[in-house]
Amino acid sequence: MKLNYSIGTDKEVQCIHETSLKILSEVGVSFRCEAAFDIFRKHGARTEASDGKL
């Protein structure tokens, strides 16, 4: 069974992508899982060790 769906036009998807990157760069993301945090850190993510923010 093949599902066929659309989440928007190519332009809308690009806008979502660009906005999500902006949010991640300005706000960041916080991980409560130390294992996940370690994976990101090992791959060069900038971290705020005191609060788990990337």
Buried (B, 14 or more C-beta within 10 A) or exposed (E): EEEEEEEEEEEEEEEEEEEEEEEEEEEBEEBEEEEEBEEBBEEEBEBEEEEBBB
